[in-house]
Amino acid sequence: MSTFFSQTNMLLMSVWSCFFGQDEEDGTEMGEGDEWMQGKTLIKPLDQLDLTEAELKEEFTRILTANNPHAPQNIVRYSFKERSYKPISSVDQLAVHFVLEGNLLHQDSDEARRQRAKQGLPEGRYDFQSTHAAGGEDAGDVEEGGGEERADSVESKAGKKEQKITNQFNFSERASQTLNNPLRERGCQTEPPPRANFSATANQWEIYDVYLEVLQKQEKNKEKAKAVPKKDDDKGKKKMMLVETQSDDITKVAKVAKIIERMVNQNTFDDIAQDFKYFEDASDEYREQEGTLLPLWKFQYDKAKRLSVTALCWNESYKDLFAVGLGSYDFTKQGRGMLVFYSLKNSTFPEYIYPTTSGILCLDIHKHLPYLVAVGFYDGCVAVYNLKEETLQPIYKSTAKSGKHTDPVWQVKWQKDDMDNNHNFFSVSSDGRVVSWTLVKNELVFTDIIKLSLAGAVSEGPEGVQLPIMACGTSFDFHKQIDYLFLVGTEEGKIHKCSKAYSSQFLETYNAHNMAVDAVKWNHFHTKVFISCSSDWTVKIWDHTIKTPMFTFDLNASVGDVAWSPYSSTVFAAVTTDGKVHTFDLSINKYEAICQQPVVAKKKTKLTHIEFNPVYPIIIVGDDRGYVTSLKLSPNLRKKPKEKKGQELPKGPEVEIAKMEKLLSLLREPENSNA
């Protein structure tokens, strides 16, 4: 019976091996040669998602860049060269995510030797490959005795890694090989330049002989000039006669030619003349708190292209005539300057041209004598030009003997005549002096009104004498009604209220700005209000009885100039270095400009000065390329209060004073309640 069961087990095992092709005793697989005929079965990972066909075909694109999204893009630094804040173009895009400092040492370093000595290890290099090779020889001996290990043994299978399953959705493997460009060498050969040796000696007698030859030539030329005197005299007389007759003829035709030139220009620019006279922006009816500026004529002189507009001033008697001072604010490139007069009747060419040897920084036209113009120069001189004179030179000019400034003159202002009916004007300079200049006969007589000094700043002079450090004056303006009162702005950002009667101290000092005060001007109507602007991007409105500003406006760029309007106490305009004109009306909007408009074609062009016309609703703006642009104010920028039915609005300066006083009272009330 037992033999029957043993035979049955043997039969079952043989059948099992036939069906499954594996020997249980040695663990070998059968039928390996037929594996290529069988189809590959896909093995699904356990964590694989079940996606639809639409989801499988959907493509996800991700673009990786080296830019740091958290890096700031609005960092600015102040440029002392361009006198403005400039954004930094290069931003650091590096972001460090992980830093690991290693503790490995080179085996030949001093620190490694110290550690080996401390641990008691022998000196010398450690070759890990040799130690592994030594261990491998012993293992080889064992293998030779025991025979080679089979590749399909259980031990070798256990040491194998799991095969990585490829992405079964859209897996693709690509490879390419490019050719390396062959290197080429080029060479050329030139002929050496010709050379020649020269040698000479310079002795006293050789130098003497050369001087003698030059003297002999000069004597011969003098003799030739004396030999024919009559012909030269006749020619000279004829030339003088021709010049006189030509000048007489030109003076007769000059006035007629000027009228014809203006007529031609008026016909050429007829559309601009029509806009100046009649155009009113109709869109202002649909926007209550916004206005626009309409560009009119553009004034430019070809010989002044590389100069900046450094001063603008309207003529009070001739409303269409204005003066332009040309120079440079780049103090490393100082040179010539120019005084030019333009008229709105002729925008193509100046009416008067006065070239100067030094750059002009300021000017002022006399209110009652429109032919007298005071000018301040970069070299510290002041001068007075007379438009009635035919000469191109000033009739008065300060010199070192007559007390000229030692630094650039930043502003000049005409004042009332003195007790002897002599004309006089004031000037302020970077040397810290405010000087009064009086026109006496044929000379300028100076008087120091006040010297600007820094509070508490003292420098040691010769023999240990302590001298006060002078502040740099940059702008000033005189009160419209109180004759002795005036304001002075300094390069340190302070504004001093001064009096002509006190030369040793200030009446008040305002900590106005963080940078130089570019302009300070009294209001035309309200006697307590003045305005200031600076390169620190701000415009501030002050009540001179209060030390803190009443209004502060940040214009996001260096402010070159600011001006009050002559028709309203609450309207003013400012120009910035980014080429924009900002117009404000405090009675409409106390927080922001009602018009911000760029008026230059090129982005890098900086606006430097602005002036309102005393009669017409236009402004003129100068830039650093020598251009002057005239702009017309839209109705919203010169809006007047609406008339009520059956009531006539009061007119005159009292109304404008009341408008400003109403605004100031709103700001003063909290202070009074706190007090």
Secondary structure, 3 states (H helix, E strand, C coil): CHHHHHHHHHHHHHHHHHHHCECCCCCCECCHHHHHHCCCCCCCCCCCCCCCHHHHHCCCCCCCCCCCCCCCCCCEEEECCCCEEEECCCCCCCCCCCCCCCCCCCCCCHHHHHHHHHHCCCCCCCCHHHHHHHHHHHHHHHHHHHCCCCCCCHHHHHHCCCCCCCCCCCCCCCCCCCCCCCCCCCCCCCCCCCCCCCCCCCCHHHHHHHHHHHHHHHHHHHHHHHHCHHHHHHHHHHHHHHHHHHHHHHHHHHHHHHHHHHHHHHHHCHHHHHHHHHCCCHHHHHCCCCCCEEEEEEECCHHHCCCEEEEEEECCCCCCEEEEEEECCCCCCCCCEEEEEEECCECCCCCEEEEECCCEEEEEECCCCCCEEEEEECCCCEEEEECCCCCCCCCEECCCCCCCCCCCEEEEEEECCCCCCCCEEEEEECCCEEEEEEEECCEEEEEEEEECEEEEEEEECHHHCEEEEECCEEEEEECCCCCCEEEEEECCCEEEEEECCCCCCCCEEEECCCCCEEEEEECCCCCCEEEEEECCCEEEEEECCCCCCCEEEECCCCEEEEEECCCCCCEEEEEECCCEEEEEECCCCCCCCCEEEECCCCCCCCEEEEEECCCCCEEEEEECCCCEEEEEECHHHHCCCCCCCCCCCCCCHHHHHHHHHHHHHHHHHHHHHHC
